[in-house]
């Protein structure tokens, strides 16, 4: 276990889907920016159903901060109706090296 993992607790992974008026290039870039600011890895993308979906991984406390941001804050132009989280689990290592927007 690395010193980073020990210092910040368990590593977590969680999938998310955000519902509301959340689509657009700005919404995705704000999500990417927030994840990077928190030191998280994963991805985000628009879906054909009008939602935003993705996965985030990192230290448990930072993942929890991102979950709160995805549920309550979002980009300045978004209106979040609800956010669903799934597949939340502890992971032994990160599956990604950064946070990206997928198209």
Secondary structure, DSSP 4 states (H G I P E B T S, - for coil): --HHHHHH--EEEEEEEEEEE--SHHHHHHHHHHHHHTT-EEEEEE-TTS-EEEEEEEEHHHHHHHHHHHHHT--TT-EEEEEEEEEEEEESS-S-SSEEE--
